[in-house]
């Protein structure tokens, strides 16, 4: 085996190693993107729930305010 054969084998091993590294990196990136999508979806759902709860609380406050005004008006009549 001459030096050109050794160089060829080294180049081949280097290319195979690089291909494995690229594949592993792509797999890691894909997993990270999937986790990010799940986290984004979870955060979006939580924000939507918070918005619904805030709206419900506002509606209850408006209803209570109207009730108190009606009671105050009725008490003023008496």
PDB file of N, CA, C and O in Angstrom:
ATOM      1  N   UNK A   1       0.853  -1.173   0.000  1.00  0.00           N
ATOM      2  CA  UNK A   1       0.000   0.000   0.000  1.00  0.00           C
ATOM      3  C   UNK A   1       0.902   1.240   0.000  1.00  0.00           C
ATOM      4  O   UNK A   1       1.732   1.412   0.893  1.00  0.00           O
ATOM      5  N   UNK A   2       0.733   2.084  -0.992  1.00  0.00           N
ATOM      6  CA  UNK A   2       1.581   3.270  -1.072  1.00  0.00           C
ATOM      7  C   UNK A   2       0.914   4.462  -0.387  1.00  0.00           C
ATOM      8  O   UNK A   2      -0.208   4.362   0.109  1.00  0.00           O
ATOM      9  N   UNK A   3       1.608   5.562  -0.369  1.00  0.00           N
ATOM     10  CA  UNK A   3       1.127   6.737   0.371  1.00  0.00           C
ATOM     11  C   UNK A   3      -0.155   7.308  -0.224  1.00  0.00           C
ATOM     12  O   UNK A   3      -0.975   7.857   0.512  1.00  0.00           O
ATOM     13  N   UNK A   4      -0.346   7.194  -1.525  1.00  0.00           N
ATOM     14  CA  UNK A   4      -1.581   7.720  -2.118  1.00  0.00           C
ATOM     15  C   UNK A   4      -2.792   6.913  -1.655  1.00  0.00           C
ATOM     16  O   UNK A   4      -3.878   7.465  -1.483  1.00  0.00           O
ATOM     17  N   UNK A   5      -2.605   5.592  -1.451  1.00  0.00           N
ATOM     18  CA  UNK A   5      -3.695   4.765  -0.918  1.00  0.00           C
ATOM     19  C   UNK A   5      -4.031   5.180   0.514  1.00  0.00           C
ATOM     20  O   UNK A   5      -5.201   5.252   0.890  1.00  0.00           O
ATOM     21  N   UNK A   6      -2.995   5.453   1.305  1.00  0.00           N
ATOM     22  CA  UNK A   6      -3.212   5.892   2.688  1.00  0.00           C
ATOM     23  C   UNK A   6      -3.944   7.232   2.720  1.00  0.00           C
ATOM     24  O   UNK A   6      -4.857   7.432   3.521  1.00  0.00           O
ATOM     25  N   UNK A   7      -3.541   8.130   1.857  1.00  0.00           N
ATOM     26  CA  UNK A   7      -4.181   9.441   1.788  1.00  0.00           C
ATOM     27  C   UNK A   7      -5.641   9.281   1.395  1.00  0.00           C
ATOM     28  O   UNK A   7      -6.522   9.928   1.961  1.00  0.00           O
ATOM     29  N   UNK A   8      -5.888   8.412   0.418  1.00  0.00           N
ATOM     30  CA  UNK A   8      -7.263   8.159  -0.015  1.00  0.00           C
ATOM     31  C   UNK A   8      -8.114   7.612   1.128  1.00  0.00           C
ATOM     32  O   UNK A   8      -9.255   8.033   1.318  1.00  0.00           O
ATOM     33  N   UNK A   9      -7.557   6.675   1.885  1.00  0.00           N
ATOM     34  CA  UNK A   9      -8.292   6.094   3.022  1.00  0.00           C
ATOM     35  C   UNK A   9      -8.560   7.148   4.089  1.00  0.00           C
ATOM     36  O   UNK A   9      -9.647   7.193   4.665  1.00  0.00           O
ATOM     37  N   UNK A  10      -7.578   7.986   4.350  1.00  0.00           N
ATOM     38  CA  UNK A  10      -7.763   9.052   5.343  1.00  0.00           C
ATOM     39  C   UNK A  10      -8.850  10.027   4.894  1.00  0.00           C
ATOM     40  O   UNK A  10      -9.697  10.442   5.685  1.00  0.00           O
ATOM     41  N   UNK A  11      -8.808  10.377   3.627  1.00  0.00           N
ATOM     42  CA  UNK A  11      -9.829  11.283   3.092  1.00  0.00           C
ATOM     43  C   UNK A  11     -11.202  10.646   3.211  1.00  0.00           C
ATOM     44  O   UNK A  11     -12.170  11.301   3.598  1.00  0.00           O
ATOM     45  N   UNK A  12     -11.283   9.354   2.875  1.00  0.00           N
ATOM     46  CA  UNK A  12     -12.564   8.648   2.955  1.00  0.00           C
ATOM     47  C   UNK A  12     -13.072   8.618   4.399  1.00  0.00           C
ATOM     48  O   UNK A  12     -14.250   8.875   4.650  1.00  0.00           O
ATOM     49  N   UNK A  13     -12.180   8.302   5.346  1.00  0.00           N
ATOM     50  CA  UNK A  13     -12.576   8.281   6.766  1.00  0.00           C
ATOM     51  C   UNK A  13     -13.020   9.663   7.231  1.00  0.00           C
ATOM     52  O   UNK A  13     -13.991   9.802   7.975  1.00  0.00           O
ATOM     53  N   UNK A  14     -12.302  10.668   6.785  1.00  0.00           N
ATOM     54  CA  UNK A  14     -12.648  12.044   7.155  1.00  0.00           C
ATOM     55  C   UNK A  14     -14.023  12.416   6.603  1.00  0.00           C
ATOM     56  O   UNK A  14     -14.829  13.032   7.300  1.00  0.00           O
ATOM     57  N   UNK A  15     -14.287  12.044   5.360  1.00  0.00           N
ATOM     58  CA  UNK A  15     -15.587  12.340   4.757  1.00  0.00           C
ATOM     59  C   UNK A  15     -16.707  11.588   5.472  1.00  0.00           C
ATOM     60  O   UNK A  15     -17.782  12.142   5.704  1.00  0.00           O
ATOM     61  N   UNK A  16     -16.454  10.332   5.818  1.00  0.00           N
ATOM     62  CA  UNK A  16     -17.462   9.546   6.539  1.00  0.00           C
ATOM     63  C   UNK A  16     -17.726  10.145   7.914  1.00  0.00           C
ATOM     64  O   UNK A  16     -18.870  10.230   8.361  1.00  0.00           O
ATOM     65  N   UNK A  17     -16.651  10.556   8.574  1.00  0.00           N
ATOM     66  CA  UNK A  17     -16.794  11.176   9.889  1.00  0.00           C
ATOM     67  C   UNK A  17     -17.570  12.490   9.786  1.00  0.00           C
ATOM     68  O   UNK A  17     -18.425  12.782  10.622  1.00  0.00           O
ATOM     69  N   UNK A  18     -17.266  13.270   8.765  1.00  0.00           N
ATOM     70  CA  UNK A  18     -17.985  14.530   8.557  1.00  0.00           C
ATOM     71  C   UNK A  18     -19.457  14.271   8.272  1.00  0.00           C
ATOM     72  O   UNK A  18     -20.326  14.987   8.771  1.00  0.00           O
ATOM     73  N   UNK A  19     -19.738  13.251   7.471  1.00  0.00           N
ATOM     74  CA  UNK A  19     -21.128  12.912   7.155  1.00  0.00           C
ATOM     75  C   UNK A  19     -21.880  12.499   8.413  1.00  0.00           C
ATOM     76  O   UNK A  19     -23.036  12.880   8.603  1.00  0.00           O
ATOM     77  N   UNK A  20     -21.225  11.718   9.276  1.00  0.00           N
ATOM     78  CA  UNK A  20     -21.869  11.325  10.541  1.00  0.00           C
ATOM     79  C   UNK A  20     -22.115  12.541  11.428  1.00  0.00           C
ATOM     80  O   UNK A  20     -23.162  12.651  12.067  1.00  0.00           O
ATOM     81  N   UNK A  21     -21.156  13.441  11.463  1.00  0.00           N
ATOM     82  CA  UNK A  21     -21.317  14.658  12.272  1.00  0.00           C
ATOM     83  C   UNK A  21     -22.460  15.521  11.757  1.00  0.00           C
ATOM     84  O   UNK A  21     -23.251  16.047  12.541  1.00  0.00           O
ATOM     85  N   UNK A  22     -22.544  15.664  10.450  1.00  0.00           N
ATOM     86  CA  UNK A  22     -23.624  16.457   9.858  1.00  0.00           C
ATOM     87  C   UNK A  22     -24.971  15.806  10.152  1.00  0.00           C
ATOM     88  O   UNK A  22     -25.933  16.495  10.492  1.00  0.00           O
ATOM     89  N   UNK A  23     -25.043  14.476  10.023  1.00  0.00           N
ATOM     90  CA  UNK A  23     -26.297  13.765  10.296  1.00  0.00           C
ATOM     91  C   UNK A  23     -26.696  13.924  11.762  1.00  0.00           C
ATOM     92  O   UNK A  23     -27.868  14.142  12.069  1.00  0.00           O
ATOM     93  N   UNK A  24     -25.729  13.815  12.659  1.00  0.00           N
ATOM     94  CA  UNK A  24     -26.024  13.977  14.089  1.00  0.00           C
ATOM     95  C   UNK A  24     -26.472  15.408  14.386  1.00  0.00           C
ATOM     96  O   UNK A  24     -27.395  15.622  15.172  1.00  0.00           O
ATOM     97  N   UNK A  25     -25.822  16.379  13.762  1.00  0.00           N
ATOM     98  CA  UNK A  25     -26.217  17.777  13.959  1.00  0.00           C
ATOM     99  C   UNK A  25     -27.625  18.023  13.439  1.00  0.00           C
ATOM    100  O   UNK A  25     -28.424  18.698  14.087  1.00  0.00           O
ATOM    101  N   UNK A  26     -27.924  17.473  12.270  1.00  0.00           N
ATOM    102  CA  UNK A  26     -29.263  17.643  11.701  1.00  0.00           C
ATOM    103  C   UNK A  26     -30.318  17.020  12.610  1.00  0.00           C
ATOM    104  O   UNK A  26     -31.399  17.580  12.793  1.00  0.00           O
ATOM    105  N   UNK A  27     -29.999  15.870  13.173  1.00  0.00           N
ATOM    106  CA  UNK A  27     -30.936  15.206  14.086  1.00  0.00           C
ATOM    107  C   UNK A  27     -31.150  16.058  15.339  1.00  0.00           C
ATOM    108  O   UNK A  27     -32.280  16.209  15.804  1.00  0.00           O
ATOM    109  N   UNK A  28     -30.071  16.609  15.880  1.00  0.00           N
ATOM    110  CA  UNK A  28     -30.178  17.467  17.065  1.00  0.00           C
ATOM    111  C   UNK A  28     -30.983  18.728  16.768  1.00  0.00           C
ATOM    112  O   UNK A  28     -31.818  19.144  17.572  1.00  0.00           O
ATOM    113  N   UNK A  29     -30.730  19.324  15.623  1.00  0.00           N
ATOM    114  CA  UNK A  29     -31.462  20.534  15.240  1.00  0.00           C
ATOM    115  C   UNK A  29     -32.939  20.226  15.066  1.00  0.00           C
ATOM    116  O   UNK A  29     -33.796  21.000  15.492  1.00  0.00           O
ATOM    117  N   UNK A  30     -33.234  19.100  14.443  1.00  0.00           N
ATOM    118  CA  UNK A  30     -34.627  18.701  14.242  1.00  0.00           C
ATOM    119  C   UNK A  30     -35.336  18.494  15.579  1.00  0.00           C
ATOM    120  O   UNK A  30     -36.475  18.926  15.757  1.00  0.00           O
ATOM    121  N   UNK A  31     -34.661  17.834  16.513  1.00  0.00           N
ATOM    122  CA  UNK A  31     -35.248  17.612  17.839  1.00  0.00           C
ATOM    123  C   UNK A  31     -35.466  18.938  18.564  1.00  0.00           C
ATOM    124  O   UNK A  31     -36.498  19.135  19.206  1.00  0.00           O
ATOM    125  N   UNK A  32     -34.500  19.842  18.462  1.00  0.00           N
ATOM    126  CA  UNK A  32     -34.636  21.149  19.111  1.00  0.00           C
ATOM    127  C   UNK A  32     -35.791  21.943  18.507  1.00  0.00           C
ATOM    128  O   UNK A  32     -36.525  22.620  19.226  1.00  0.00           O
ATOM    129  N   UNK A  33     -35.949  21.861  17.200  1.00  0.00           N
ATOM    130  CA  UNK A  33     -37.054  22.567  16.550  1.00  0.00           C
ATOM    131  C   UNK A  33     -38.396  21.990  16.992  1.00  0.00           C
ATOM    132  O   UNK A  33     -39.349  22.734  17.224  1.00  0.00           O
ATOM    133  N   UNK A  34     -38.469  20.671  17.108  1.00  0.00           N
ATOM    134  CA  UNK A  34     -39.714  20.040  17.556  1.00  0.00           C
ATOM    135  C   UNK A  34     -40.045  20.476  18.978  1.00  0.00           C
ATOM    136  O   UNK A  34     -41.198  20.779  19.286  1.00  0.00           O
ATOM    137  N   UNK A  35     -39.035  20.507  19.846  1.00  0.00           N
ATOM    138  CA  UNK A  35     -39.259  20.956  21.223  1.00  0.00           C
ATOM    139  C   UNK A  35     -39.702  22.415  21.247  1.00  0.00           C
ATOM    140  O   UNK A  35     -40.583  22.788  22.022  1.00  0.00           O
ATOM    141  N   UNK A  36     -39.102  23.223  20.411  1.00  0.00           N
ATOM    142  CA  UNK A  36     -39.468  24.636  20.349  1.00  0.00           C
ATOM    143  C   UNK A  36     -40.908  24.804  19.888  1.00  0.00           C
ATOM    144  O   UNK A  36     -41.636  25.646  20.415  1.00  0.00           O
ATOM    145  N   UNK A  37     -41.321  24.011  18.912  1.00  0.00           N
ATOM    146  CA  UNK A  37     -42.700  24.088  18.425  1.00  0.00           C
ATOM    147  C   UNK A  37     -43.686  23.693  19.517  1.00  0.00           C
ATOM    148  O   UNK A  37     -44.729  24.327  19.676  1.00  0.00           O
ATOM    149  N   UNK A  38     -43.356  22.642  20.272  1.00  0.00           N
ATOM    150  CA  UNK A  38     -44.227  22.208  21.370  1.00  0.00           C
ATOM    151  C   UNK A  38     -44.306  23.305  22.427  1.00  0.00           C
ATOM    152  O   UNK A  38     -45.389  23.618  22.922  1.00  0.00           O
ATOM    153  N   UNK A  39     -43.159  23.886  22.771  1.00  0.00           N
ATOM    154  CA  UNK A  39     -43.139  24.951  23.777  1.00  0.00           C
ATOM    155  C   UNK A  39     -43.935  26.165  23.303  1.00  0.00           C
ATOM    156  O   UNK A  39     -44.659  26.779  24.087  1.00  0.00           O
ATOM    157  N   UNK A  40     -43.803  26.508  22.036  1.00  0.00           N
ATOM    158  CA  UNK A  40     -44.546  27.646  21.485  1.00  0.00           C
ATOM    159  C   UNK A  40     -46.040  27.384  21.530  1.00  0.00           C
ATOM    160  O   UNK A  40     -46.824  28.260  21.895  1.00  0.00           O
ATOM    161  N   UNK A  41     -46.433  26.160  21.152  1.00  0.00           N
ATOM    162  CA  UNK A  41     -47.849  25.795  21.182  1.00  0.00           C
ATOM    163  C   UNK A  41     -48.381  25.843  22.616  1.00  0.00           C
ATOM    164  O   UNK A  41     -49.475  26.351  22.858  1.00  0.00           O
ATOM    165  N   UNK A  42     -47.611  25.316  23.557  1.00  0.00           N
ATOM    166  CA  UNK A  42     -48.015  25.315  24.961  1.00  0.00           C
ATOM    167  C   UNK A  42     -48.161  26.739  25.479  1.00  0.00           C
ATOM    168  O   UNK A  42     -49.127  27.054  26.174  1.00  0.00           O
ATOM    169  N   UNK A  43     -47.205  27.596  25.143  1.00  0.00           N
ATOM    170  CA  UNK A  43     -47.262  28.991  25.581  1.00  0.00           C
ATOM    171  C   UNK A  43     -48.458  29.704  24.952  1.00  0.00           C
ATOM    172  O   UNK A  43     -49.131  30.495  25.612  1.00  0.00           O
ATOM    173  N   UNK A  44     -48.712  29.427  23.704  1.00  0.00           N
ATOM    174  CA  UNK A  44     -49.850  30.038  23.021  1.00  0.00           C
ATOM    175  C   UNK A  44     -51.164  29.619  23.678  1.00  0.00           C
ATOM    176  O   UNK A  44     -52.054  30.444  23.885  1.00  0.00           O
ATOM    177  N   UNK A  45     -51.277  28.335  24.003  1.00  0.00           N
ATOM    178  CA  UNK A  45     -52.484  27.844  24.678  1.00  0.00           C
ATOM    179  C   UNK A  45     -52.647  28.501  26.049  1.00  0.00           C
ATOM    180  O   UNK A  45     -53.754  28.872  26.439  1.00  0.00           O
ATOM    181  N   UNK A  46     -51.536  28.641  26.774  1.00  0.00           N
ATOM    182  CA  UNK A  46     -51.587  29.264  28.099  1.00  0.00           C
ATOM    183  C   UNK A  46     -51.999  30.734  27.991  1.00  0.00           C
ATOM    184  O   UNK A  46     -52.777  31.221  28.811  1.00  0.00           O
ATOM    185  N   UNK A  47     -51.486  31.433  26.993  1.00  0.00           N
ATOM    186  CA  UNK A  47     -51.852  32.841  26.811  1.00  0.00           C
ATOM    187  C   UNK A  47     -53.325  32.977  26.438  1.00  0.00           C
ATOM    188  O   UNK A  47     -53.997  33.902  26.894  1.00  0.00           O
ATOM    189  N   UNK A  48     -53.826  32.065  25.616  1.00  0.00           N
ATOM    190  CA  UNK A  48     -55.243  32.101  25.242  1.00  0.00           C
ATOM    191  C   UNK A  48     -56.116  31.855  26.468  1.00  0.00           C
ATOM    192  O   UNK A  48     -57.142  32.513  26.642  1.00  0.00           O
ATOM    193  N   UNK A  49     -55.716  30.916  27.314  1.00  0.00           N
ATOM    194  CA  UNK A  49     -56.461  30.636  28.542  1.00  0.00           C
ATOM    195  C   UNK A  49     -56.444  31.857  29.459  1.00  0.00           C
ATOM    196  O   UNK A  49     -57.470  32.215  30.038  1.00  0.00           O
ATOM    197  N   UNK A  50     -55.294  32.490  29.589  1.00  0.00           N
ATOM    198  CA  UNK A  50     -55.178  33.689  30.420  1.00  0.00           C
ATOM    199  C   UNK A  50     -56.076  34.803  29.887  1.00  0.00           C
ATOM    200  O   UNK A  50     -56.718  35.509  30.665  1.00  0.00           O
ATOM    201  N   UNK A  51     -56.123  34.960  28.580  1.00  0.00           N
ATOM    202  CA  UNK A  51     -56.981  35.988  27.982  1.00  0.00           C
ATOM    203  C   UNK A  51     -58.453  35.693  28.266  1.00  0.00           C
ATOM    204  O   UNK A  51     -59.223  36.602  28.576  1.00  0.00           O
ATOM    205  N   UNK A  52     -58.842  34.419  28.159  1.00  0.00           N
ATOM    206  CA  UNK A  52     -60.235  34.049  28.463  1.00  0.00           C
ATOM    207  C   UNK A  52     -60.570  34.342  29.924  1.00  0.00           C
ATOM    208  O   UNK A  52     -61.629  34.890  30.228  1.00  0.00           O
ATOM    209  N   UNK A  53     -59.660  33.974  30.821  1.00  0.00           N
ATOM    210  CA  UNK A  53     -59.896  34.209  32.246  1.00  0.00           C
ATOM    211  C   UNK A  53     -59.970  35.702  32.556  1.00  0.00           C
ATOM    212  O   UNK A  53     -60.798  36.124  33.362  1.00  0.00           O
ATOM    213  N   UNK A  54     -59.120  36.495  31.929  1.00  0.00           N
ATOM    214  CA  UNK A  54     -59.152  37.949  32.145  1.00  0.00           C
ATOM    215  C   UNK A  54     -60.471  38.528  31.641  1.00  0.00           C
ATOM    216  O   UNK A  54     -61.054  39.398  32.289  1.00  0.00           O
ATOM    217  N   UNK A  55     -60.940  38.056  30.503  1.00  0.00           N
ATOM    218  CA  UNK A  55     -62.205  38.532  29.950  1.00  0.00           C
ATOM    219  C   UNK A  55     -63.368  38.152  30.867  1.00  0.00           C
ATOM    220  O   UNK A  55     -64.268  38.958  31.104  1.00  0.00           O
ATOM    221  N   UNK A  56     -63.345  36.924  31.379  1.00  0.00           N
ATOM    222  CA  UNK A  56     -64.400  36.491  32.300  1.00  0.00           C
ATOM    223  C   UNK A  56     -64.389  37.336  33.575  1.00  0.00           C
ATOM    224  O   UNK A  56     -65.448  37.715  34.076  1.00  0.00           O
ATOM    225  N   UNK A  57     -63.203  37.629  34.098  1.00  0.00           N
ATOM    226  CA  UNK A  57     -63.094  38.454  35.303  1.00  0.00           C
ATOM    227  C   UNK A  57     -63.627  39.862  35.039  1.00  0.00           C
ATOM    228  O   UNK A  57     -64.314  40.438  35.883  1.00  0.00           O
ATOM    229  N   UNK A  58     -63.311  40.412  33.871  1.00  0.00           N
ATOM    230  CA  UNK A  58     -63.814  41.739  33.510  1.00  0.00           C
ATOM    231  C   UNK A  58     -65.337  41.726  33.423  1.00  0.00           C
ATOM    232  O   UNK A  58     -66.000  42.644  33.906  1.00  0.00           O
ATOM    233  N   UNK A  59     -65.885  40.685  32.807  1.00  0.00           N
ATOM    234  CA  UNK A  59     -67.344  40.586  32.694  1.00  0.00           C
ATOM    235  C   UNK A  59     -68.005  40.481  34.074  1.00  0.00           C
ATOM    236  O   UNK A  59     -69.053  41.080  34.314  1.00  0.00           O
ATOM    237  N   UNK A  60     -67.384  39.719  34.973  1.00  0.00           N
ATOM    238  CA  UNK A  60     -67.935  39.612  36.335  1.00  0.00           C
ATOM    239  C   UNK A  60     -67.874  40.958  37.049  1.00  0.00           C
ATOM    240  O   UNK A  60     -68.803  41.324  37.769  1.00  0.00           O
ATOM    241  N   UNK A  61     -66.782  41.696  36.850  1.00  0.00           N
ATOM    242  CA  UNK A  61     -66.650  43.013  37.479  1.00  0.00           C
ATOM    243  C   UNK A  61     -67.705  43.979  36.938  1.00  0.00           C
ATOM    244  O   UNK A  61     -68.288  44.747  37.702  1.00  0.00           O
ATOM    245  N   UNK A  62     -67.951  43.948  35.635  1.00  0.00           N
ATOM    246  CA  UNK A  62     -68.979  44.807  35.034  1.00  0.00           C
ATOM    247  C   UNK A  62     -70.351  44.439  35.592  1.00  0.00           C
ATOM    248  O   UNK A  62     -71.133  45.315  35.960  1.00  0.00           O
ATOM    249  N   UNK A  63     -70.639  43.136  35.653  1.00  0.00           N
ATOM    250  CA  UNK A  63     -71.929  42.682  36.193  1.00  0.00           C
ATOM    251  C   UNK A  63     -72.106  43.118  37.646  1.00  0.00           C
ATOM    252  O   UNK A  63     -73.179  43.580  38.034  1.00  0.00           O
ATOM    253  N   UNK A  64     -71.047  42.968  38.450  1.00  0.00           N
ATOM    254  CA  UNK A  64     -71.120  43.360  39.856  1.00  0.00           C
ATOM    255  C   UNK A  64     -71.325  44.869  39.975  1.00  0.00           C
ATOM    256  O   UNK A  64     -72.110  45.325  40.807  1.00  0.00           O
ATOM    257  N   UNK A  65     -70.628  45.638  39.152  1.00  0.00           N
ATOM    258  CA  UNK A  65     -70.776  47.091  39.163  1.00  0.00           C
ATOM    259  C   UNK A  65     -72.218  47.489  38.839  1.00  0.00           C
ATOM    260  O   UNK A  65     -72.792  48.358  39.494  1.00  0.00           O
ATOM    261  N   UNK A  66     -72.793  46.846  37.826  1.00  0.00           N
ATOM    262  CA  UNK A  66     -74.182  47.142  37.462  1.00  0.00           C
ATOM    263  C   UNK A  66     -75.129  46.780  38.603  1.00  0.00           C
ATOM    264  O   UNK A  66     -76.069  47.520  38.895  1.00  0.00           O
ATOM    265  N   UNK A  67     -74.882  45.651  39.240  1.00  0.00           N
ATOM    266  CA  UNK A  67     -75.729  45.211  40.350  1.00  0.00           C
ATOM    267  C   UNK A  67     -75.646  46.208  41.507  1.00  0.00           C
ATOM    268  O   UNK A  67     -76.663  46.583  42.090  1.00  0.00           O
ATOM    269  N   UNK A  68     -74.423  46.631  41.831  1.00  0.00           N
ATOM    270  CA  UNK A  68     -74.245  47.585  42.931  1.00  0.00           C
ATOM    271  C   UNK A  68     -74.905  48.925  42.616  1.00  0.00           C
ATOM    272  O   UNK A  68     -75.490  49.545  43.504  1.00  0.00           O
ATOM    273  N   UNK A  69     -74.820  49.379  41.376  1.00  0.00           N
ATOM    274  CA  UNK A  69     -75.473  50.636  40.987  1.00  0.00           C
ATOM    275  C   UNK A  69     -76.992  50.510  41.093  1.00  0.00           C
ATOM    276  O   UNK A  69     -77.672  51.424  41.561  1.00  0.00           O
ATOM    277  N   UNK A  70     -77.511  49.370  40.653  1.00  0.00           N
ATOM    278  CA  UNK A  70     -78.958  49.155  40.735  1.00  0.00           C
ATOM    279  C   UNK A  70     -79.407  49.126  42.190  1.00  0.00           C
ATOM    280  O   UNK A  70     -80.436  49.704  42.540  1.00  0.00           O
ATOM    281  N   UNK A  71     -78.635  48.453  43.036  1.00  0.00           N
ATOM    282  CA  UNK A  71     -78.978  48.395  44.460  1.00  0.00           C
ATOM    283  C   UNK A  71     -78.880  49.776  45.095  1.00  0.00           C
ATOM    284  O   UNK A  71     -79.716  50.145  45.920  1.00  0.00           O
ATOM    285  N   UNK A  72     -77.858  50.543  44.710  1.00  0.00           N
ATOM    286  CA  UNK A  72     -77.701  51.894  45.256  1.00  0.00           C
ATOM    287  C   UNK A  72     -78.861  52.786  44.810  1.00  0.00           C
ATOM    288  O   UNK A  72     -79.373  53.586  45.593  1.00  0.00           O
ATOM    289  N   UNK A  73     -79.270  52.645  43.557  1.00  0.00           N
ATOM    290  CA  UNK A  73     -80.404  53.436  43.056  1.00  0.00           C
ATOM    291  C   UNK A  73     -81.680  53.047  43.780  1.00  0.00           C
ATOM    292  O   UNK A  73     -82.495  53.905  44.119  1.00  0.00           O
ATOM    293  N   UNK A  74     -81.853  51.761  44.016  1.00  0.00           N
ATOM    294  CA  UNK A  74     -83.050  51.283  44.715  1.00  0.00           C
ATOM    295  C   UNK A  74     -83.037  51.752  46.170  1.00  0.00           C
ATOM    296  O   UNK A  74     -84.078  52.118  46.717  1.00  0.00           O
ATOM    297  N   UNK A  75     -81.864  51.738  46.790  1.00  0.00           N
ATOM    298  CA  UNK A  75     -81.758  52.189  48.178  1.00  0.00           C
ATOM    299  C   UNK A  75     -82.026  53.691  48.275  1.00  0.00           C
ATOM    300  O   UNK A  75     -82.582  54.157  49.269  1.00  0.00           O
ATOM    301  N   UNK A  76     -81.641  54.436  47.270  1.00  0.00           N
ATOM    302  CA  UNK A  76     -81.868  55.878  47.277  1.00  0.00           C
ATOM    303  C   UNK A  76     -83.348  56.199  47.174  1.00  0.00           C
ATOM    304  O   UNK A  76     -83.810  57.210  47.705  1.00  0.00           O
ATOM    305  N   UNK A  77     -84.089  55.344  46.492  1.00  0.00           N
ATOM    306  CA  UNK A  77     -85.531  55.543  46.339  1.00  0.00           C
ATOM    307  C   UNK A  77     -86.234  55.312  47.667  1.00  0.00           C
ATOM    308  O   UNK A  77     -87.209  55.992  47.986  1.00  0.00           O
ATOM    309  N   UNK A  78     -85.746  54.369  48.426  1.00  0.00           N
ATOM    310  CA  UNK A  78     -86.410  54.010  49.692  1.00  0.00           C
ATOM    311  C   UNK A  78     -86.144  54.999  50.732  1.00  0.00           C
ATOM    312  O   UNK A  78     -86.623  54.856  51.857  1.00  0.00           O
TER     313      UNK A  78
END
